[in-house]
């Protein structure tokens, strides 16, 4: 059991040392996620425009309406989740805009 205890202690020390970086890491992950989603949507749009030039479907327009509708319906939840993920001043700003809930 000594080896497992040493590993657990090392992981605990590492987690304590990195605690101050949590906001930066969480914010960076959120931004990377949004960036990847944006790149995916741009690629989808380009593909849809190429298909539309040859009489393709309106898949891009449908996708835009679905994503916009989901975001509009869930905007409060989305903002609270983003504020909670980024923490610090962003969480305070979201709570100020939406009110304490």
C-alpha positions as CSV (number, residue, x, y, z in Angstrom):
1,X,0.0,0.0,0.0
2,X,3.0,2.3,0.4
3,X,3.3,2.9,-3.3
4,X,-0.4,3.8,-3.7
5,X,-0.1,6.2,-0.7
6,X,2.9,7.9,-2.3
7,X,1.1,8.3,-5.6
8,X,-2.0,9.7,-3.9
9,X,0.1,12.1,-1.9
10,X,2.0,13.3,-5.1
11,X,-1.3,13.8,-6.9
12,X,-2.7,15.8,-4.0
13,X,0.4,18.0,-3.9
14,X,0.1,18.5,-7.7
15,X,-3.6,19.4,-7.5
16,X,-2.8,21.9,-4.7
17,X,0.0,23.5,-6.7
18,X,-2.2,23.9,-9.7
19,X,-5.3,25.2,-7.9
20,X,-4.4,28.8,-8.7
21,X,-4.5,28.1,-12.4
22,X,-8.0,26.7,-12.4
23,X,-9.7,29.8,-13.8
24,X,-7.2,30.2,-16.6
25,X,-7.5,26.5,-17.6
26,X,-11.3,26.5,-17.4
27,X,-11.5,29.7,-19.4
28,X,-9.1,28.4,-22.0
29,X,-11.0,25.1,-22.3
30,X,-14.2,27.0,-22.8
31,X,-12.7,29.3,-25.4
32,X,-11.1,26.4,-27.3
33,X,-14.5,24.5,-27.2
34,X,-16.3,27.5,-28.7
35,X,-13.5,28.0,-31.3
36,X,-13.7,24.4,-32.4
37,X,-17.5,24.6,-32.6
38,X,-17.1,27.8,-34.7
39,X,-14.6,26.2,-37.1
40,X,-16.9,23.2,-37.5
41,X,-19.9,25.5,-38.3
42,X,-17.8,27.4,-40.8
43,X,-16.7,24.2,-42.5
44,X,-20.4,23.1,-42.6
45,X,-21.4,26.4,-44.1
46,X,-18.8,26.3,-46.8
47,X,-19.8,22.8,-47.7
48,X,-23.5,23.8,-47.7
49,X,-22.7,26.8,-50.0
50,X,-20.9,24.5,-52.4
51,X,-23.9,22.1,-52.5
52,X,-26.3,25.0,-52.9
53,X,-24.4,26.1,-56.0
54,X,-25.4,22.8,-57.6
55,X,-29.1,22.9,-56.4
56,X,-28.4,21.3,-53.0
57,X,-30.5,21.5,-49.8
58,X,-30.9,24.2,-47.3
59,X,-29.1,22.2,-44.5
60,X,-27.1,25.2,-43.4
61,X,-30.2,27.4,-42.9
62,X,-31.8,24.7,-40.9
63,X,-28.8,24.2,-38.8
64,X,-28.5,27.9,-38.1
65,X,-32.2,28.1,-37.0
66,X,-31.9,25.1,-34.8
67,X,-28.7,26.4,-33.0
68,X,-30.1,29.9,-32.7
69,X,-33.4,28.6,-31.3
70,X,-31.6,26.4,-28.8
71,X,-29.4,29.3,-27.7
72,X,-32.3,31.7,-27.4
73,X,-34.4,29.4,-25.4
74,X,-31.6,28.5,-23.0
75,X,-29.7,31.8,-22.9
76,X,-30.0,32.2,-19.2
77,X,-28.7,28.7,-18.5
78,X,-26.0,29.1,-21.1
79,X,-24.8,32.4,-19.5
80,X,-24.8,31.0,-16.0
81,X,-22.8,27.9,-17.1
82,X,-20.3,30.1,-18.9
83,X,-20.0,32.4,-15.9
84,X,-19.6,29.4,-13.6
85,X,-17.0,27.9,-15.9
86,X,-14.9,31.0,-16.2
87,X,-15.4,32.1,-12.6
88,X,-14.1,35.3,-11.1
89,X,-15.2,38.5,-12.7
90,X,-17.2,36.7,-15.4
91,X,-19.3,35.0,-12.8
92,X,-20.0,38.3,-11.1
93,X,-20.9,40.0,-14.4
94,X,-23.3,37.2,-15.3
95,X,-25.0,37.3,-11.8
96,X,-25.2,41.1,-12.1
97,X,-26.8,40.9,-15.6
98,X,-29.2,38.2,-14.7
99,X,-29.8,38.9,-11.1
100,X,-29.1,36.4,-8.2
101,X,-30.9,33.2,-8.8
